[in-house]
């Protein structure tokens, strides 16, 4: 007698079969009525037939809906492959059959590895390292379109002059097949255009022997890459460098419009209580010096966002008229309308006094310039005297005398010469080695010179006057006797108080304190004014000083309102 397990099997949804276990054999018995066990006998309960008849329609509808869902899932799996058939466990037999059919079809989409940690079916196939003959054929590159008529076509390469170079068997060869014609064209193209080797998958770059260990480790880890690349780390070399893909920024600054953006004020952490008279960047480009009539010298760490204040020094008896770093970055020179000046040692954080100078009775040492070699400080004295002071000993080492009053001086970029201008409208060239004037010339159209600036690159210099005119000269031509300026800038209508070239001498800033928003930026290579500066919102106020960071990325503008406006010049990548 067959035995049925005493544990009643649960009824599966959507099934009309029931599993019956007889010893080691499994039989499927048609289930027509509900069965109840009573010992070794089976008793049919007729009271449950009515319930089954009532629920039969619901079961049929539910079964129809399940079948439709399976068909829809199967169709989606065929269309979208592993995207809708992820690897799972404990699935029924019919779902496994669907997956097998999907695996045999070509995949249109693949699951992103980074999106889901579960491996896809295709990744498992790759990990196994076994490929069938059909898969190898699929991995081979095939042409997108093949014309069967080309094989039947015959081409006469002797008639056309351009095609005679394709002959291989001598001058007698004339007609070849279409397939041979295509292969010879490809060979000729490769011969004439050898630079396209990078586009071929099988073209392997030459690498040093140091990469052999990495190659072996990749093979041990089972790394599989596209056909044609044996080294996975170099499979996408073309995308690892953007030298040929990204448009390189031109070294030359273009005229017309200047690309810039306004950043947070450089002294926003501690604004000055009086007009700003000096701003200057340290040679490391992060430290900014700010000095004004509030008698306080401040140092800010400029990053364009926070601009933290590092230190401030209060000089009780000296409203600051000018402050500047020595080019070597070791000291800062501070001056006011006094008979003396100060030097601040940045390393020792100590303040020393300069002057009064022995043998001189100047009432004010408020204006000065520092030589590029950091050895000499040139103070503007009385009656046309230029006082040369050693930055090391703080003692007077020599004087230079002009015919008129001295209003402005500027060192050349080598530090061996000095230019000066003043009340007589002439420009003097001094040799600091002999401390003598080797040239003197009239600044065209100038009655009183008020500002000078020598470009750090090249041999240009700019001279400003009290009428607002700025003349740009070539220094060697001016010394040689040619007094005609390269360009006359007439954009300012009041006295030129300050001029400054940027690091690569492509921008010249000129400003006047006597008029609001009176500041212009000159494009030096073209000798034209940038039309979009100053900003139209009158934000510059009354400009008094300006400086550029060592690499040109920042421009700081001090004004009479006690603010240091900070701008980012987009042409320069570094500050």
C-alpha positions in Angstrom: 0.0 0.0 0.0 1.3 3.5 -0.9 2.1 5.7 2.0 1.5 9.4 2.1 3.4 11.6 4.4 1.5 12.5 7.5 2.6 16.1 7.2 0.1 17.7 4.9 2.0 19.5 2.1 1.1 23.2 1.8 -0.9 24.1 -1.2 1.1 26.2 -3.7 -0.6 29.3 -5.2 -1.4 28.9 -8.8 -0.7 25.1 -8.8 -3.2 22.3 -9.6 -0.8 19.5 -8.8 0.0 18.1 -5.4 3.2 16.3 -4.4 2.6 12.8 -2.9 5.6 11.0 -1.5 5.7 7.2 -1.7 8.9 5.9 -0.2 11.6 7.3 -2.4 9.3 8.0 -5.4 7.5 11.3 -6.0 4.2 11.1 -7.7 1.8 13.8 -8.8 -1.8 13.1 -8.0 -4.7 15.0 -9.4 -6.3 16.9 -6.6 -10.0 17.0 -6.9 -11.2 17.1 -3.4 -9.8 18.1 -0.1 -8.3 15.1 1.7 -8.0 14.5 5.4 -5.8 11.8 6.9 -7.2 9.4 9.6 -4.5 7.0 10.5 -3.7 4.9 7.4 -7.0 5.8 5.7 -7.9 8.8 3.6 -11.3 10.4 4.3 -12.8 12.8 1.8 -14.5 15.8 3.4 -17.5 16.7 1.1 -18.3 19.8 3.0 -15.4 21.6 1.5 -16.4 21.1 -2.1 -18.8 24.1 -2.0 -16.0 26.3 -0.8 -13.8 25.1 -3.6 -16.4 25.7 -6.2 -16.9 29.3 -4.9 -13.2 30.0 -4.9 -12.5 28.2 -8.2 -13.3 31.3 -10.3 -11.1 33.4 -8.1 -8.3 30.9 -8.5 -8.7 30.8 -12.3 -8.6 34.6 -12.5 -5.5 34.7 -10.2 -3.9 32.0 -12.3 -4.6 33.9 -15.5 -3.0 37.1 -14.0 0.1 35.1 -12.9 0.5 33.6 -16.4 0.2 37.1 -17.9 2.8 38.4 -15.5 5.2 35.6 -16.4 4.8 36.3 -20.1 5.3 40.0 -19.5 8.4 39.3 -17.5 9.7 36.9 -20.1 9.2 39.5 -22.8 11.0 42.2 -20.7 13.8 39.8 -20.1 14.3 39.2 -23.8 14.2 43.0 -24.5 16.3 44.3 -21.6 18.4 41.2 -20.7 20.0 41.2 -17.3 18.6 44.5 -16.3 15.3 42.7 -15.5 16.8 39.3 -14.7 19.3 39.7 -11.9 20.9 36.7 -10.3 18.8 35.3 -7.5 18.5 32.2 -5.3 15.6 29.9 -4.5 13.7 30.6 -7.8 11.3 28.1 -9.3 12.0 26.0 -12.3 10.1 28.1 -14.7 12.0 31.3 -13.8 15.3 29.4 -14.3 14.1 28.3 -17.8 13.3 32.0 -18.6 16.8 33.0 -17.4 18.5 30.4 -19.6 16.6 31.7 -22.6 17.7 35.2 -21.8 21.3 34.2 -21.3 21.4 32.8 -24.8 20.2 36.0 -26.3 22.3 39.0 -27.1 22.5 41.6 -24.3 21.4 45.1 -25.1 22.1 46.6 -21.7 24.5 45.7 -18.9 24.1 46.3 -15.2 26.5 49.0 -13.9 29.1 47.5 -11.5 29.2 50.5 -9.3 25.4 50.7 -8.9 24.9 47.2 -7.5 27.4 45.0 -5.7 25.6 41.9 -7.1 27.4 40.4 -10.0 25.5 40.1 -13.3 25.2 37.0 -15.3 27.7 38.4 -17.8 30.2 39.1 -15.2 30.0 35.6 -13.9 30.6 34.3 -17.4 33.7 36.6 -17.6 35.0 35.4 -14.2 34.8 31.8 -15.3 37.3 32.5 -18.0 35.6 30.0 -20.4 34.3 31.1 -23.7 32.5 29.1 -26.3 33.2 29.4 -30.0 30.1 31.5 -30.5 31.2 34.0 -27.8 34.6 34.3 -29.4 33.0 35.1 -32.7 30.9 37.8 -31.1 33.9 39.4 -29.4 35.6 39.9 -32.8 35.1 43.3 -34.4 32.9 43.2 -37.4 32.2 45.8 -40.0 28.9 47.7 -39.5 27.9 47.2 -43.1 29.2 44.9 -45.9 28.4 45.4 -49.6 28.3 42.0 -51.3 28.6 43.7 -54.7 32.1 44.9 -53.9 33.5 41.3 -54.2 32.0 41.0 -57.6 33.2 44.3 -58.9 36.4 44.7 -60.9 38.5 47.9 -60.9 40.9 49.0 -63.6 43.7 50.7 -61.7 45.7 51.4 -64.8 43.3 53.9 -66.3 43.3 56.4 -63.3 46.6 58.1 -62.6 45.9 58.3 -58.8 45.3 54.5 -58.7 48.4 53.4 -60.4 50.3 53.6 -57.2 48.3 50.6 -56.0 49.9 48.2 -58.6 52.0 45.5 -57.0 52.8 43.2 -60.0 54.3 45.8 -62.2 53.1 48.1 -64.9 51.2 45.3 -66.7 48.7 44.9 -63.9 45.4 46.6 -64.6 42.3 44.9 -63.4 41.9 43.7 -59.8 38.9 42.5 -57.8 37.0 44.7 -55.4 38.3 42.8 -52.4 41.9 43.3 -53.5 41.2 46.9 -54.3 39.8 47.5 -50.7 42.8 45.9 -49.1 45.3 47.9 -51.1 43.5 51.1 -50.3 43.7 50.3 -46.6 47.4 49.5 -46.9 48.0 52.8 -48.7 46.1 54.7 -46.1 48.1 53.2 -43.3 51.3 54.0 -45.2 50.4 57.6 -45.7 48.8 58.2 -42.3 50.9 56.5 -39.7 49.7 58.7 -36.9 46.4 56.8 -36.5 48.0 53.8 -34.8 46.5 54.9 -31.5 43.0 54.2 -32.9 43.7 50.5 -33.5 42.8 48.2 -30.6 45.7 45.8 -31.3 48.2 48.6 -31.3 50.1 48.1 -28.0 52.0 51.0 -26.5 55.6 50.5 -25.4 56.1 50.4 -21.7 59.0 49.9 -19.4 59.8 46.6 -17.8 58.7 48.0 -14.4 55.1 47.3 -15.2 55.6 43.5 -15.6 54.8 42.8 -11.9 51.5 44.7 -12.2 50.7 42.7 -15.3 51.2 39.4 -13.6 49.1 40.4 -10.6 46.3 41.3 -12.9 46.4 38.0 -14.6 46.4 36.2 -11.2 43.3 38.2 -10.1 41.5 37.1 -13.2 41.1 40.6 -14.8 39.6 40.3 -18.2 39.5 43.2 -20.7 38.4 43.9 -24.2 40.0 42.0 -27.1 43.1 43.7 -28.4 44.3 44.9 -25.0 46.5 42.6 -23.0 47.1 45.2 -20.3 43.9 46.5 -18.6 45.6 49.5 -17.0 46.3 50.8 -20.5 43.0 49.9 -22.1 41.7 53.5 -21.9 45.0 55.4 -22.2 43.4 57.7 -24.8 41.1 59.1 -22.1 43.7 59.3 -19.3 45.2 62.5 -20.7 43.3 65.6 -21.7 46.1 67.3 -23.5 44.5 66.9 -26.9 40.9 66.9 -25.7 40.8 70.2 -23.7 41.3 73.5 -25.3 44.5 75.0 -23.8 44.4 78.5 -22.5 46.4 80.9 -24.6 49.5 82.3 -22.9 48.7 85.7 -24.4 45.9 87.8 -22.8 43.3 88.9 -25.3 42.3 92.6 -25.6 38.8 93.9 -25.4 37.1 92.4 -22.4 38.8 91.2 -19.2 37.4 88.1 -17.6 37.3 88.7 -13.8 35.0 88.1 -10.8 34.6 89.9 -7.5 35.6 88.0 -4.4 35.2 88.7 -0.7 37.0 91.8 0.4 40.6 91.1 1.4 40.2 92.9 4.7 36.6 91.9 5.5 37.7 90.4 8.8 39.0 93.8 10.0 38.1 96.7 7.7 40.2 99.9 8.1 38.9 102.9 9.9 40.5 105.3 7.4 41.6 105.5 3.7 43.8 102.7 2.5 47.1 103.9 1.1 49.0 100.7 0.4 48.3 97.1 -0.5 50.9 94.6 -1.6 51.2 90.8 -2.0 54.0 88.9 -0.4 56.1 86.8 -2.8 54.3 83.6 -1.5 51.0 85.1 -2.9 49.0 84.3 0.2 50.1 87.1 2.5 48.7 90.6 1.8 49.9 93.8 3.5 47.4 96.6 4.1 48.3 100.0 5.5 46.2 103.2 5.9 45.7 106.4 7.8 44.3 104.4 10.8 48.0 103.9 11.9 47.6 100.1 11.7 49.5 97.7 9.5 47.6 94.5 8.9 48.5 91.1 7.3 45.8 88.9 5.8 46.0 85.4 4.5 44.1 85.8 1.1 42.2 82.8 -0.3 39.3 84.6 -1.8 36.7 83.3 0.7 37.6 83.7 4.3 40.7 86.0 4.0 41.7 85.5 7.7 43.7 88.2 9.4 47.0 87.0 10.7 48.5 90.0 12.5 48.1 93.7 13.0 50.6 96.3 14.2 49.6 99.7 15.6 52.0 102.6 15.1 50.8 105.3 17.5 52.8 108.1 16.0 52.7 107.3 12.3 49.6 107.4 10.0 50.7 105.1 7.2 51.2 106.8 3.9 53.0 103.9 2.3 54.0 100.3 3.2 55.8 97.7 1.1 57.5 94.3 1.4 61.1 93.9 0.5 61.2 91.7 -2.6 62.9 88.9 -0.6 60.0 88.9 1.8 62.0 89.3 4.9 60.9 92.8 6.0 58.1 95.4 5.5 58.9 99.1 5.2 56.4 101.6 6.6 56.4 105.3 6.2 54.3 108.3 7.0 54.5 112.1 7.0 57.3 112.0 9.5 61.1 112.5 9.5 61.5 108.7 10.1 60.2 105.4 8.9 59.8 101.9 10.3 60.9 98.5 9.2 59.1 95.4 10.4 61.0 92.1 10.5 58.6 89.3 9.5 60.7 86.6 11.0 61.5 88.1 14.4 58.2 90.1 14.5 60.3 93.2 15.6 59.9 96.8 14.6 63.0 99.0 13.9 63.1 102.7 13.3 64.7 104.2 10.2 66.0 107.8 10.5 66.1 110.6 10.9 68.9 110.3 8.3 72.2 111.8 9.2 73.0 115.0 7.4 69.5 115.5 6.0 66.7 117.7 7.2 63.7 116.2 5.3 60.4 116.8 7.1 58.8 113.8 5.5 59.9 110.4 4.2 56.4 109.3 3.2 57.3 108.2 -0.4 59.8 105.5 -1.3 60.6 102.6 -3.6 62.5 99.4 -2.9 65.0 97.9 -5.4 64.3 94.4 -6.9 67.4 93.0 -5.2 66.1 94.2 -1.8 69.4 96.0 -1.1 68.3 99.7 -1.5 65.4 101.9 -0.4 65.0 105.1 -2.4 63.2 107.8 -0.4 62.0 111.0 -2.0 63.6 114.0 -0.3 63.4 117.8 -0.6 64.6 119.9 -3.5 64.9 117.1 -6.0 67.1 114.8 -3.8 66.7 111.1 -3.9 68.0 109.4 -0.7 69.5 105.9 -1.1 69.3 103.9 2.1 70.7 100.5 2.8 67.9 98.0 3.7 70.4 96.1 5.9 72.1 98.9 7.9 69.2 101.4 7.6 71.8 104.1 6.9 72.1 106.6 4.1 74.5 105.4 1.4 74.1 108.0 -1.3 72.0 110.7 -2.9 70.9 111.7 -6.4 69.9 115.2 -7.4 67.3 116.3 -10.0 66.9 119.8 -11.3 63.3 120.1 -10.2 61.4 118.5 -7.4 61.1 114.7 -7.3 57.6 113.3 -7.4 58.1 109.6 -8.4 60.8 107.0 -8.8 60.9 103.4 -10.2 63.7 100.8 -10.3 64.4 98.8 -13.5 63.9 95.0 -13.2 67.6 94.3 -12.8 67.9 96.8 -10.0 70.9 98.6 -11.5 69.1 101.6 -12.9 66.6 104.1 -11.4 64.0 106.3 -13.3 62.7 109.5 -11.7 60.4 112.3 -12.7 59.1 115.5 -11.1 58.4 119.2 -11.4 60.5 119.9 -14.5 58.5 117.4 -16.7 61.6 115.4 -17.6 62.4 111.7 -17.0 65.9 110.9 -15.5 67.8 107.7 -15.9 70.3 106.9 -13.2 73.1 104.4 -13.0 73.1 103.2 -9.4 76.6 101.7 -9.8 78.1 105.1 -10.5 75.2 107.1 -9.0 75.2 109.4 -12.0 72.5 110.4 -14.5 73.3 109.0 -17.9 70.2 110.2 -19.7 67.5 112.9 -19.3 64.6 113.4 -21.7 61.3 115.4 -21.8 58.1 113.5 -21.2 55.9 114.5 -24.2 53.1 116.8 -23.1 54.0 116.7 -19.5 54.5 119.7 -17.2 54.8 117.8 -13.9 55.4 114.1 -13.7 53.5 112.4 -10.9 53.9 108.6 -11.4 56.4 106.2 -13.0 56.3 102.4 -13.4 58.8 100.1 -15.2 57.5 96.8 -16.5 59.0 93.7 -14.8 59.3 92.0 -18.2 60.7 93.7 -21.3 61.8 97.3 -21.6 58.6 99.3 -21.3 57.9 102.0 -18.8 54.9 104.3 -18.2 54.9 107.9 -17.2 51.9 109.7 -15.7 51.4 113.5 -15.2 49.2 115.8 -13.3 46.9 116.3 -16.3 45.9 112.6 -16.3 47.9 111.7 -19.4 49.9 108.4 -19.4 52.6 107.9 -21.9 54.0 104.4 -22.6 57.6 104.3 -23.9 60.2 101.7 -24.9 63.1 102.4 -22.6 65.9 101.7 -25.1 64.3 103.9 -27.7 63.7 106.7 -25.2 67.3 106.6 -24.1 68.4 106.4 -27.7 66.7 109.8 -28.5 63.3 108.7 -29.8 61.0 110.7 -27.5 57.7 109.7 -29.2 55.6 107.5 -26.9 54.2 104.2 -28.2 50.8 105.1 -26.8 49.2 108.0 -25.1 46.4 107.0 -22.7 43.9 109.8 -22.1 41.2 108.0 -20.2 42.0 109.7 -16.9 41.1 113.4 -16.5 42.7 114.1 -13.1 46.2 113.7 -11.7 47.7 110.2 -12.1 48.5 109.0 -8.6 49.4 105.4 -9.1 50.5 103.0 -11.8 51.4 99.3 -11.7 52.3 96.6 -14.2 51.3 93.0 -13.4 53.8 90.2 -13.3 54.0 89.3 -17.0 53.5 93.0 -18.0 50.3 92.3 -20.0 48.2 94.6 -17.8 48.9 98.1 -16.6 46.7 99.6 -13.9 46.4 103.4 -13.7 44.4 105.3 -11.1 43.6 108.7 -9.6 42.4 109.5 -6.1 40.7 112.7 -7.1 37.7 111.2 -8.9 35.3 108.4 -8.0 35.8 105.1 -9.9 38.8 106.7 -11.7 40.8 103.6 -12.5 41.6 101.9 -15.8 43.3 98.7 -16.9 45.4 98.8 -20.0 46.0 95.7 -22.2 49.7 96.3 -22.8 50.4 94.1 -26.0 47.7 96.0 -27.9 48.0 99.3 -25.9 44.2 99.4 -25.6 41.9 99.9 -22.6 39.7 97.0 -21.3 36.2 98.3 -22.0 34.5 96.4 -19.1 36.7 97.9 -16.4 36.0 99.5 -14.0 32.8 97.7 -13.0 29.6 99.7 -13.8 28.3 99.7 -10.3 30.8 102.3 -9.0 32.2 99.7 -6.6 35.8 100.9 -6.8 34.9 104.1 -5.0 38.0 106.4 -4.8 40.9 104.1 -5.6 44.2 104.8 -4.0 46.4 101.8 -4.6 46.5 98.5 -6.5 48.6 95.4 -6.6 48.7 92.1 -8.5 49.6 88.7 -6.9 52.9 87.1 -8.0 51.3 84.8 -10.6 48.6 87.3 -11.6 45.5 85.5 -10.3 44.4 88.1 -7.8 44.2 91.9 -8.0 43.7 93.9 -4.8 42.4 97.5 -5.0 42.5 99.8 -1.9 40.1 102.7 -1.7 39.3 105.7 0.5 36.4 103.9 2.2 38.8 101.6 4.1 38.1 98.5 1.9 40.5 96.3 -0.1 38.5 95.0 -3.0 39.7 91.6 -4.3 39.2 90.4 -7.8 40.0 87.1 -9.5 41.5 87.4 -13.0 40.4 84.3 -14.9 43.1 84.3 -17.5 45.7 83.4 -14.8 45.3 80.0 -13.2 47.5 80.7 -10.1 47.5 83.4 -7.5 
